[in-house]
């Protein structure tokens, strides 16, 4: 193919000047520049090497981004398992710290108080209470900050991998951080900001008495703003604790006490808010009285301004008019404080005793939340009416949610927990009655706890068995097909056979140091390992001096004697004896195929009788490998004995490789035999 010949010379020169060359034999290729040829070659070579290195890094990162829980300890990354016992205990402590922080924040509302010095009334802030609340809040925030740091190093279960058991863990720090940023990082960061401490310390160290009002208002706004993320963050944290440990509170009474604690916290918040609003209402009365006198300066309402000019006039007004207008006289209230009347009449807003002040306000909040504010007599003050409406609505919601949850927790949510506790109590009584040793008791308790965490008390087989056959087959296929294909014995079988096997597989759980089968016992099931590590040992029927040990891991199987029995058409009803002892070295999840199910599958599908399946089975069978090694060693020893006997008949000394029992070459050989085996044999 060519273009017009008239422009051939010019086109060729133009092509030489350009950086690209059109190659019609194979496509478009990059032409080397004429002048910087060595530089271009070096850049291309270096770029290719960097791309190859980047590709290897990406492949390595993709391979290590997701692991199983038992493989997490083998990685070099410092990532925590969400179901690790230490992390579960830390999560419990974090839940406690969140509850403590919710209880500490309203304490800032008790810092403002009414002070009476020589008849002079003013609103001030208690320094000791403010400092104590700031210190406790800072300590709690440090716990919460540690929780934020720990979130960047805590793996999570990939949702797409949760087909059976606990799924696969995502350990890539970038994915963990991205997931945390999308979900709870903003709420956690807003919760841990030390805003109340900053307001308090700014007032104590830099401000004058006139800043009491702004400090009081700032505390009210900041505490309520931080309450939203703090309370919202409690729910996912407790849900995560339930998911990783199986239950937030194993005791029904502990669960009821947990919800009752939340009701008490709500009463504490309402009582503290009522106390702060009471001081605000007293300040309103003072302002109204001050407006009756021309030239009255309201800054003297706040403590710390007694050194300024005009304070004596304010004290005179306070003694003559404000005390008569705003202070109770002989049980009579000259000013309508509405729902804040008990706070003014009891002088709780003037008390320096924090304990009595806290308990009184807590009682007020608890009493009015329980009665939905029915006994409150409000004034026409707008803020007071809004607070009363909020109190009644909040009490109704608490009654419907928190108090109702106590009943549902005891009745419906604890059904399986109660069943677990009954079974555990029966198990403990039986073990005590039979005088089982402590080691056996611990194994029983460990198995019960492991089964509860993995199944949550749900009988999966009973649930699936009640479904239609078609739906049951699809569910079994979804749960088991990918796992069965990992077993090399079933990797190349057709779909119908795999469906038949998946439909008959049963999940099995084993704890650490559990003997699954012992040598010489009848084999009643084949076990296909999903996760965990097992130890397989044989003594060849108790033969003296014989011992063989191997490890079984994911995709391995045991109980292969049952497959030989199932494929034999002449096999009777007697189950074969096990040639090995199999013991779990860690927590094991597996699928079990029982003898009658395997016999049925082998009889229905002739594919199981093919030579390829039998060869694959023998290749991966631990027993066949042991037999092969035994036969090779026995044949070699017989060969050595025959060779030594033949050499003795000839009257010559046998070489060193004939005197050694194992087939290993000697360092130096004396004599030679053209017909004997060489060193390589």
C-alpha positions in Angstrom: 0.0 0.0 0.0 1.4 3.4 -0.9 0.3 7.0 -1.3 0.9 9.3 -4.3 4.4 9.2 -5.5 4.6 12.9 -6.2 5.1 13.7 -2.6 7.4 10.8 -1.8 10.6 12.8 -1.2 9.0 15.4 0.9 7.0 12.9 2.8 10.1 10.9 3.6 11.9 14.0 4.8 8.9 15.0 6.9 8.8 11.5 8.4 12.5 11.7 9.3 12.0 15.0 11.1 9.0 13.7 13.1 9.3 11.5 16.1 6.9 8.7 14.9 7.2 6.3 12.1 4.3 4.5 10.3 5.2 0.8 10.1 2.7 -0.9 7.7 4.1 -4.4 8.4 2.9 -4.6 12.0 1.2 -1.4 13.1 2.2 1.8 14.7 5.6 1.9 16.6 7.5 4.6 18.3 10.5 5.8 16.3 13.7 6.6 18.2 14.9 10.2 18.1 18.0 10.6 16.1 20.0 12.8 18.4 19.3 11.7 22.0 19.3 8.0 21.2 21.2 6.9 24.3 19.1 9.1 26.6 15.9 7.8 25.1 17.0 4.2 25.5 18.0 4.7 29.1 14.7 6.4 29.9 12.6 3.7 28.3 14.6 1.0 30.1 14.3 2.7 33.5 10.6 3.3 32.9 10.0 -0.3 32.1 11.8 -1.4 35.2 9.8 1.0 37.3 6.5 -0.3 35.8 7.5 -3.9 36.5 8.4 -3.0 40.1 5.1 -1.2 40.5 3.2 -4.2 39.0 4.9 -6.5 41.5 4.0 -4.2 44.3 0.4 -4.0 43.2 0.2 -7.8 42.9 1.8 -8.3 46.3 -0.5 -5.7 47.9 -3.6 -7.3 46.3 -2.5 -10.7 47.5 -2.0 -9.5 51.1 -5.0 -7.1 51.3 -7.3 -9.9 52.4 -6.4 -12.8 54.7 -8.2 -15.3 56.9 -8.2 -14.7 60.6 -5.8 -17.5 61.4 -3.3 -16.1 58.8 -3.3 -12.6 60.3 -0.6 -13.5 62.8 1.7 -14.7 60.0 1.7 -11.3 58.3 4.2 -8.6 59.1 1.6 -5.8 59.3 0.5 -4.6 62.8 -3.2 -5.1 62.2 -5.7 -6.2 64.9 -8.2 -8.9 64.5 -11.7 -7.5 65.3 -12.6 -10.7 67.2 -9.3 -10.8 69.2 -10.0 -11.2 72.9 -7.8 -8.2 73.8 -9.6 -6.0 71.3 -13.0 -7.1 72.6 -11.9 -6.1 76.1 -10.7 -2.8 74.8 -14.0 -2.2 73.0 -15.8 -2.9 76.3 -13.6 -0.3 78.0 -14.3 2.2 75.1 -18.1 1.7 75.6 -17.6 2.4 79.3 -15.5 5.5 78.5 -18.3 6.8 76.2 -20.9 6.3 78.9 -18.6 8.1 81.4 -18.1 11.0 78.9 -21.9 11.4 78.5 -22.2 11.5 82.3 -19.3 14.0 82.7 -20.4 16.6 80.2 -23.5 17.8 82.1 -21.3 18.4 85.1 -20.2 21.6 83.3 -23.7 22.9 83.7 -23.2 22.9 87.5 -20.2 25.2 87.3 -22.4 28.4 87.3 -23.9 29.3 90.6 -25.5 32.2 92.5 -23.2 33.7 95.1 -24.4 35.8 98.0 -21.6 37.9 99.7 -22.8 40.2 102.4 -26.2 40.5 100.8 -24.8 41.1 97.3 -26.1 38.6 94.7 -24.1 37.7 91.6 -23.7 34.8 89.2 -20.3 33.2 89.1 -18.5 30.0 88.2 -17.2 27.5 90.7 -13.4 27.2 89.9 -12.9 23.9 91.7 -15.9 22.2 90.0 -14.8 23.6 86.6 -11.3 22.4 87.0 -12.3 18.9 88.2 -14.8 18.5 85.3 -12.2 19.6 82.8 -9.6 17.1 84.1 -12.1 14.1 84.1 -13.3 15.1 80.6 -9.6 15.3 79.3 -8.9 11.8 80.7 -12.0 10.4 79.0 -11.0 12.1 75.7 -7.6 10.5 75.8 -9.3 7.1 75.9 -11.5 8.1 73.0 -8.4 9.4 71.1 -6.8 6.0 71.6 -9.9 4.5 70.1 -9.6 6.7 67.0 -5.9 5.6 66.5 -6.9 2.0 67.0 -9.5 2.2 64.3 -6.8 2.8 61.7 -5.2 -0.5 62.7 -8.3 -2.7 63.1 -9.1 -5.0 60.2 -12.7 -5.5 59.1 -14.5 -8.4 57.4 -15.0 -8.1 53.7 -18.8 -8.3 53.1 -18.3 -10.2 49.8 -16.3 -13.0 51.6 -18.9 -13.8 54.3 -20.1 -17.1 52.8 -19.4 -19.2 55.8 -18.0 -18.7 59.2 -16.2 -15.4 59.9 -15.2 -14.4 56.4 -11.9 -12.8 55.2 -10.2 -9.9 56.9 -9.2 -6.8 55.0 -5.7 -5.8 56.3 -4.8 -3.1 53.8 -4.3 0.1 55.8 -5.4 2.3 53.0 -8.7 0.5 52.7 -9.2 0.4 56.4 -8.6 4.2 56.6 -10.9 4.9 53.7 -13.7 2.9 55.3 -13.2 4.7 58.6 -13.2 8.1 57.0 -16.4 7.3 55.2 -18.2 6.1 58.3 -17.4 7.4 61.7 -14.3 9.6 61.6 -16.1 12.9 61.5 -18.3 12.0 64.4 -15.4 10.7 66.4 -13.3 13.8 65.8 -16.1 16.1 66.7 -16.7 14.1 69.9 -13.1 14.2 71.1 -12.5 17.9 70.5 -11.8 19.5 74.0 -14.1 22.5 73.4 -15.6 22.7 77.0 -12.1 22.6 78.5 -11.0 25.4 76.3 -14.0 27.6 77.3 -13.4 26.9 81.0 -9.7 27.6 80.9 -10.1 30.7 78.8 -12.5 32.1 81.4 -10.4 31.1 84.4 -7.1 32.5 83.0 -7.9 35.4 80.6 -11.4 36.8 81.2 -13.1 39.1 83.7 -16.3 38.8 85.5 -18.4 40.0 82.6 -17.5 36.9 80.7 -19.6 34.7 83.0 -22.7 35.1 80.7 -20.8 34.2 77.5 -19.1 31.3 79.2 -22.4 29.9 80.5 -24.0 30.2 77.1 -21.0 28.7 75.3 -21.0 25.7 77.7 -24.7 25.1 77.0 -24.3 25.2 73.2 -21.0 23.2 73.0 -22.1 20.4 75.3 -25.3 19.8 73.5 -23.5 19.9 70.1 -21.0 17.3 71.2 -23.7 15.2 72.7 -25.1 14.3 69.3 -22.0 12.5 67.9 -21.2 11.0 71.3 -24.6 9.4 71.7 -24.8 8.4 68.0 -21.4 6.8 68.2 -22.5 4.5 71.1 -24.8 2.5 68.9 -22.3 1.2 66.3 -19.7 0.6 69.0 -22.1 -1.6 71.0 -23.2 -3.3 67.8 -19.6 -4.1 66.9 -19.1 -5.5 70.4 -22.1 -7.7 70.0 -20.9 -8.9 66.6 -17.4 -9.8 67.7 -18.1 -11.3 71.2 -21.5 -12.8 70.5 -23.5 -10.8 73.1 -23.1 -7.4 74.8 -24.4 -8.7 78.1 -24.6 -12.5 78.6 -26.8 -12.0 81.7 -30.4 -10.8 81.3 -30.1 -8.7 84.4 -27.0 -7.1 83.1 -28.8 -6.1 79.9 -31.7 -4.7 81.9 -29.3 -2.8 84.1 -27.6 -1.4 81.0 -30.8 0.1 79.7 -31.7 1.4 83.2 -28.3 3.1 83.3 -29.3 5.0 80.1 -32.5 6.1 81.7 -30.6 7.4 84.7 -28.2 9.2 82.3 -31.1 10.9 80.6 -32.4 12.0 84.0 -29.0 13.3 84.8 -28.9 15.4 81.6 -32.4 16.8 82.1 -31.6 17.7 85.8 -28.4 19.4 84.9 -30.1 21.4 82.1 -32.9 22.4 84.5 -30.3 23.7 87.0 -28.6 25.8 84.3 -31.9 27.2 83.0 -32.9 28.0 86.6 -29.9 30.3 86.9 -30.8 31.8 83.6 -34.3 32.4 84.8 -33.0 34.1 88.0 -30.8 36.3 85.8 -33.9 37.3 83.8 -35.6 38.4 87.0 -32.5 40.5 88.0 -32.4 42.1 84.5 -36.1 43.0 84.8 -35.6 44.5 88.2 -32.5 46.4 87.0 -34.4 47.9 84.1 -36.7 49.7 86.6 -33.8 51.8 87.8 -32.1 54.3 85.4 -28.4 53.9 85.1 -28.3 50.3 86.4 -25.4 48.4 84.9 -26.0 44.8 84.4 -22.4 43.7 84.4 -22.5 43.7 88.2 -24.9 40.8 88.0 -21.8 38.6 87.4 -19.2 38.1 90.0 -15.7 39.6 89.7 -16.8 43.2 89.0 -16.9 44.5 92.6 -13.8 46.7 92.0 -15.3 48.7 89.3 -17.0 52.1 89.6 -20.7 52.0 90.3 -20.7 48.7 92.3 -21.9 50.5 95.5 -25.0 51.7 93.7 -25.6 48.1 92.4 -25.3 46.7 95.9 -27.9 49.3 97.1 -30.3 48.3 94.4 -29.7 44.6 95.2 -30.5 45.0 98.8 -33.5 47.3 98.4 -35.3 46.1 95.3 -33.9 43.0 93.7 -34.0 40.9 96.9 -37.6 41.9 97.5 -38.6 41.3 93.8 -36.7 38.0 93.0 -36.0 36.3 96.4 -38.6 34.3 98.2 -40.0 35.8 101.4 -41.6 33.5 104.0 -42.3 30.9 101.4 -44.0 33.3 99.0 -42.4 33.8 95.6 -42.7 37.4 94.4 -41.7 36.4 90.9 -43.2 33.5 88.9 -40.3 31.2 88.2 -42.6 28.4 86.8 -40.9 25.0 86.7 -37.8 26.6 88.2 -39.5 27.5 91.5 -38.1 24.4 93.4 -34.5 25.4 92.4 -35.0 28.9 93.8 -36.9 27.9 96.9 -34.5 25.1 97.9 -31.5 27.4 97.3 -29.9 24.6 95.3 -28.5 27.3 92.9 -26.6 28.8 95.8 -25.3 25.6 97.2 -21.5 24.9 97.2 -22.1 21.2 98.0 -21.8 19.5 94.6 -23.1 16.1 95.8 -26.3 17.5 97.2 -26.8 19.7 94.1 -26.3 16.7 91.8 -28.6 14.4 93.6 -31.4 16.9 93.9 -31.3 17.7 90.2 -31.0 14.1 89.3 -34.1 13.3 91.4 -36.0 16.2 89.7 -35.1 14.9 86.2 -36.0 11.3 87.1 -39.3 12.2 88.7 -40.5 14.4 85.7 -39.2 12.0 83.0 -41.1 9.2 84.7 -44.4 11.2 84.9 -43.8 12.8 81.4 -43.8 16.3 83.1 -47.5 16.0 84.2 -46.8 17.8 87.5 -45.1 20.8 86.0 -46.7 24.2 86.2 -45.1 26.5 83.6 -45.2 30.2 83.3 -45.7 32.1 80.0 -42.0 32.3 79.5 -41.2 31.0 76.0 -38.0 29.1 76.9 -39.6 27.5 79.9 -42.5 26.3 77.7 -40.2 24.9 75.1 -38.2 23.0 77.8 -41.4 21.6 79.2 -42.5 20.4 75.8 -39.1 18.8 75.2 -39.2 17.2 78.6 -42.6 15.6 78.0 -41.7 14.4 74.5 -38.3 13.1 75.6 -39.8 11.2 78.5 -42.4 9.6 76.2 -39.6 8.5 73.8 -37.6 7.1 76.6 -40.6 5.2 78.0 -41.2 3.7 74.5 -37.6 2.9 73.7 -35.4 2.4 76.7 -37.8 1.2 79.3 -39.6 -0.9 76.6 -36.2 -2.4 75.6 -35.8 -3.7 79.1 -38.9 -5.8 78.7 -38.1 -7.0 75.2 -34.5 -7.7 76.3 -35.7 -10.0 79.0 -38.4 -11.6 76.9 -37.5 -11.8 73.2 -33.9 -10.9 72.8 -32.7 -13.2 75.5 -34.4 -16.3 74.2 -31.3 -17.8 72.6 -29.1 -16.4 75.3 -31.4 -18.0 77.9 -31.2 -21.3 76.0 -27.4 -21.0 76.0 -27.4 -20.3 79.7 -29.7 -23.2 80.4 -27.5 -25.5 78.4 -24.4 -24.1 80.1 -25.9 -24.6 83.5 -27.0 -28.1 82.7 -23.5 -28.9 81.3 -21.9 -27.5 84.5 -24.2 -29.5 86.7 -23.6 -32.7 84.7 -19.8 -32.2 84.8 -19.9 -31.5 88.5 -22.1 -34.6 89.1 -19.8 -36.8 87.1 -16.6 -35.3 88.7 -15.0 -34.5 85.4 -11.5 -33.1 85.7 -10.9 -29.4 85.2 -9.1 -29.9 81.9 -12.2 -31.7 80.4 -14.5 -29.0 81.7 -12.4 -26.3 80.1 -12.6 -28.1 76.8 -16.4 -28.3 77.0 -16.7 -24.6 77.9 -14.3 -23.6 75.1 -16.3 -25.6 72.5 -19.7 -24.1 73.7 -18.3 -20.6 73.5 -16.7 -21.2 70.1 -19.9 -22.6 68.7 -22.0 -19.8 70.1 -19.7 -17.1 68.5 -19.9 -18.8 65.1 -23.6 -19.7 65.0 -25.2 -17.2 67.4 -27.3 -20.1 68.7 -29.0 -20.6 65.3 -29.5 -24.2 64.0 -28.4 -23.6 60.4 -29.3 -27.1 59.3 -32.8 -26.9 60.7 -33.4 -23.6 58.9 -32.2 -24.8 55.5 -34.0 -28.1 55.9 -37.4 -26.4 56.1 -36.9 -24.7 52.7 -37.9 -26.1 49.3 -35.5 -28.4 47.6 -34.6 -26.0 44.8 -34.0 -23.1 47.2 -32.1 -25.4 49.5 -29.8 -26.6 46.7 -29.1 -23.0 45.6 -28.2 -21.9 49.2 -25.9 -24.9 49.6 -24.3 -24.2 46.3 -23.7 -20.6 47.3 -22.2 -21.6 50.6 -20.2 -24.6 49.7 -19.3 -24.7 45.9 -16.4 -22.3 46.1 -15.0 -24.1 49.1 -15.5 -27.6 47.7 -13.6 -26.5 44.5 -10.6 -25.7 46.6 -10.3 -29.4 47.4 -8.1 -30.9 44.6 -10.1 -34.1 44.6 -13.2 -32.3 43.4 -11.6 -29.5 41.4 -12.3 -31.1 37.9 -15.6 -32.7 38.5 -18.8 -31.7 36.7 -21.4 -29.4 38.2 -24.0 -32.1 38.8 -21.7 -34.1 41.0 -20.5 -31.0 42.8 -24.1 -30.0 43.5 -24.9 -33.4 44.9 -21.8 -33.2 47.2 -22.6 -29.7 48.3 -26.2 -30.6 49.1 -25.0 -33.3 51.5 -22.2 -31.5 53.2 -22.7 -30.6 56.8 -20.8 -27.8 58.7 -18.5 -29.0 61.5 -16.7 -27.0 64.2 -13.7 -28.2 66.3 -11.8 -26.5 69.0 -8.1 -26.7 69.7 -6.7 -30.0 70.8 -9.8 -31.9 69.8 -9.3 -35.5 68.5 -11.5 -35.8 65.4 -10.7 -39.5 64.8 -8.3 -42.0 66.3 -6.3 -44.7 64.7 -8.3 -48.0 64.6 -11.7 -46.4 65.1 -14.4 -46.8 62.3 -14.5 -43.9 59.9 -18.0 -42.5 59.6 -17.3 -39.3 57.7 -14.9 -37.5 55.4 -13.8 -34.1 56.5 -12.9 -31.2 54.1 -11.1 -28.5 55.9 -12.1 -24.8 55.3 -9.9 -23.2 57.9 -7.6 -24.2 60.7 -4.7 -26.7 61.1 -4.9 -30.4 62.0 -2.2 -33.0 62.9 -2.4 -36.4 61.2 -0.4 -39.2 62.9 -0.1 -42.9 62.1 1.8 -45.8 63.7 0.9 -48.3 61.0 -1.4 -50.3 63.2 0.8 -50.0 66.3 3.9 -51.3 64.6 7.0 -50.9 66.8 9.3 -48.1 65.7 7.0 -46.8 63.1 5.7 -43.2 63.3 4.5 -40.8 60.6 3.2 -37.2 61.1 1.8 -34.6 58.7 -0.1 -31.4 58.9 -3.5 -30.8 57.3 -4.5 -27.3 56.4 -7.0 -25.5 54.2 -8.2 -27.5 51.1 -6.9 -30.8 52.7 -9.1 -33.6 53.7 -9.1 -36.6 56.0 -11.0 -39.8 56.4 -10.1 -41.0 52.9 -10.6 -44.6 53.9 -14.3 -43.9 53.6 -13.9 -43.0 49.9 -12.2 -46.3 49.1 -15.0 -48.1 50.9 -17.7 -46.2 49.1 -16.1 -46.8 45.6 -15.8 -50.6 46.3 -19.0 -52.3 45.0 -18.3 -55.4 47.1 -17.9 -53.4 50.4 -20.3 -54.5 53.1 -22.0 -52.5 55.8 -19.0 -52.5 58.1 -17.2 -49.2 58.1 -13.5 -49.1 57.4 -11.0 -48.5 60.2 -9.0 -45.4 60.4 -5.3 -45.7 59.7 -4.5 -42.3 61.2 -5.1 -40.2 64.3 -6.3 -36.7 63.5 -6.2 -33.9 66.1 -7.0 -30.2 65.8 -4.1 -27.9 66.5 -6.3 -24.7 66.3 -9.9 -23.8 65.9 -11.1 -25.7 62.8 -14.1 -25.1 60.4 -14.8 -27.8 58.0 -17.5 -29.6 56.0 -18.3 -33.2 56.8 -19.6 -35.8 54.3 -21.1 -38.8 56.2 -20.7 -42.4 55.1 -24.3 -43.0 53.9 -24.2 -39.7 51.9 -20.9 -40.6 50.3 -22.1 -44.1 49.4 -25.2 -42.6 47.8 -23.1 -40.1 45.7 -20.6 -42.8 44.6 -23.5 -45.1 43.6 -25.3 -42.4 41.6 -22.4 -40.8 39.8 -20.1 -43.2 37.9 -17.7 -40.3 37.5 -16.4 -41.1 41.0 -15.1 -44.4 39.7 -12.9 -43.0 37.0 -9.1 -43.6 37.0 -8.4 -39.8 37.1 -10.4 -39.4 40.3 -8.7 -42.4 41.9 -5.2 -41.2 40.8 -6.0 -37.7 42.2 -7.2 -39.2 45.4 -4.1 -41.3 45.9 -1.9 -38.4 45.1 -3.3 -36.2 47.9 -4.1 -39.1 50.3 -1.8 -39.1 53.4 -2.3 -42.8 53.8 -1.3 -43.6 50.2 1.8 -41.5 50.6 2.7 -43.3 53.8 2.1 -46.7 52.1 4.2 -45.6 49.1 7.1 -44.5 51.3 6.9 -47.7 53.4 6.9 -50.0 50.3 9.8 -48.1 48.8 11.8 -48.5 52.0 10.9 -52.2 52.3 11.8 -52.9 48.7 15.1 -51.1 49.1 16.0 -53.0 52.3 15.1 -56.3 50.6 17.4 -55.3 47.7 20.2 -54.5 50.1 19.8 -57.9 51.8 19.8 -59.8 48.6 22.8 -57.9 47.3 24.8 -58.5 50.6 23.9 -62.2 50.5 25.1 -62.5 46.9 28.4 -60.7 47.7 29.0 -63.0 50.7 28.5 -66.0 48.5 31.1 -64.7 46.1 33.5 -64.2 49.1 33.9 -60.5 48.7 33.2 -57.8 51.2 30.0 -55.8 50.5 30.4 -52.1 49.7 29.4 -49.5 52.3 26.1 -48.7 50.5 25.0 -52.3 51.0 25.8 -52.1 54.8 23.8 -48.9 55.3 20.0 -49.3 55.8 18.8 -46.0 54.3 19.4 -45.5 50.5 22.0 -42.7 51.0 25.3 -42.6 49.1 28.4 -43.2 51.2 31.4 -40.9 51.3 33.8 -43.4 49.7 33.2 -46.9 48.2 35.7 -49.7 48.3 35.5 -52.1 45.4 33.2 -51.9 42.4 30.6 -54.1 40.9 29.6 -53.6 37.3 26.2 -55.2 37.9 25.4 -53.5 41.2 23.6 -50.2 41.7 25.4 -46.9 41.3 25.4 -44.1 43.8 22.7 -42.2 41.9 20.3 -45.2 42.4 
